[in-house]
Amino acid sequence: MRIVKAGRFEPTSKMCSSCGYVLPELPLSVRAWTCPACGTHHDRDENAAKNLLRFALTVA
């Protein structure tokens, strides 16, 4: 098993897992958002999980 650590300030919640657009701000109270670049609707936690998986697979 290999452990990959993402940096604390990686924009995993506010980066669109479809196109890579990064929101300038995303308050913690916002639980869902729509990407202004590609229109994909995201649940904040599911989007972060997809981005973390992609990060782990590209670093590994």
VMD Tcl script that draws the C-alpha trace (Angstrom):
set ca {
  {0.00 0.00 0.00}
  {1.21 3.50 -0.84}
  {0.10 6.68 0.93}
  {-0.06 9.93 -1.01}
  {-0.46 13.21 0.85}
  {-2.18 16.20 -0.73}
  {-1.19 19.62 0.50}
  {-3.47 21.33 2.98}
  {-4.25 24.16 0.59}
  {-4.86 22.11 -2.57}
  {-8.09 23.50 -4.08}
  {-9.82 20.10 -4.16}
  {-13.27 21.43 -3.27}
  {-13.24 24.46 -5.51}
  {-11.60 22.91 -8.58}
  {-13.99 21.52 -11.19}
  {-13.30 17.81 -11.57}
  {-14.59 17.98 -15.16}
  {-12.60 20.85 -16.68}
  {-10.10 21.99 -14.02}
  {-11.51 25.49 -13.51}
  {-10.71 26.82 -10.00}
  {-13.19 29.09 -8.24}
  {-11.55 32.14 -6.65}
  {-13.57 31.59 -3.45}
  {-15.90 28.92 -2.06}
  {-17.14 29.50 1.50}
  {-17.49 26.40 3.68}
  {-21.24 27.01 3.93}
  {-21.65 26.37 0.18}
  {-22.23 22.62 -0.24}
  {-22.91 22.55 -4.00}
  {-21.85 24.70 -6.93}
  {-21.98 24.90 -10.71}
  {-18.80 25.45 -12.70}
  {-18.97 28.77 -14.57}
  {-16.64 27.40 -17.28}
  {-18.32 24.11 -18.26}
  {-21.66 24.13 -16.40}
  {-21.09 20.92 -14.43}
  {-22.96 20.86 -11.11}
  {-20.92 19.61 -8.16}
  {-21.58 18.37 -4.66}
  {-18.64 19.87 -2.77}
  {-17.52 16.64 -1.06}
  {-17.95 14.37 -4.10}
  {-16.05 16.84 -6.25}
  {-13.19 16.98 -3.73}
  {-13.06 13.17 -3.65}
  {-12.79 13.00 -7.45}
  {-10.00 15.58 -7.43}
  {-8.12 13.77 -4.65}
  {-8.36 10.48 -6.55}
  {-6.98 12.10 -9.69}
  {-4.19 13.68 -7.63}
  {-3.26 10.34 -6.05}
  {-3.25 8.51 -9.38}
  {-1.05 11.08 -11.11}
  {1.48 11.26 -8.26}
  {1.69 7.48 -7.79}
}
mol new
graphics top color blue
foreach p $ca { graphics top sphere $p radius 0.5 }
foreach p [lrange $ca 0 end-1] q [lrange $ca 1 end] { graphics top cylinder $p $q radius 0.2 }
display resetview
